Amino acid sequence: MKHKPLIIDCEGLSQKRIGELADELDLLFRDVAVRGESIIVQTALSKGHYEQAIETIERYGVRISPL
């Protein structure tokens, strides 16, 4: 199952926390890019990694949108 790329709106997080989230997501996706207060992720390593990423993103309390 192929998942759509996601854009994560990190408004309200410090740059340090955005970096920490990006680092965690980098272990789960092949492509992770930080753009100001947003993180764009593409190509999860597996379905399990995608599901783990959703849980991680929710833990940070930020919004997720399809790209």
N, C-alpha and C positions, 0 to 999 in steps of 0.2 A: 504494500500500500504506500503510495507516494503522498507525502504531505506538502502542503503549500508553504512557501516561505512565510515567515512571520515578522512583523514589526512590533517591537516591545517599547511601549511608551514609558520611559523611566522618569517622567516629570515628578519632581519632589525628592528624588534620590540625589545624594551627593555624588560628585564625580568618582570618589573612592568606591562607593557602593555600586555604581554603574559598572566600574571596572571589575569589581568582585563578581557581579552577576555575569558579565561577559566572559570572565575566566571560567566560571562554572559551566556556562553554555558551550564554551570552546571544547570541552571534553565530550559533548553530546552531539555536536554538529560539525560538519566539514567547513562551513563558511559562516563566520561570525564577524560582523562589522559594527563598530560603535560610531554613531553619527550624532554628535551633540548629546541630547537627552534621549536618544533612541538607540536601540540595538536591533539590527536586522540579522536574522538567522536563516540559513538555507541548508538543505540536505542533511537531515538527521542520519546518524550512523545506523540506526535501526528503529523499528517501531517502539521497542522498549526504551530506547534513548529519547525518542520524541515524547513519550508519556512522562518520563522522568523530568524532561525539560519543562513541561507544562507545570508539574508539581513545584519545581524549583522557582519558576517565574511567579507562580501564585504565592509562594512563601515570601517573596520580596514585595508583594502587594502592588504590583504594577499591572497595567493593562496590556492585553495582547490583541493584535489585529492581523488578519491575513494581508499579505503584501499584494 
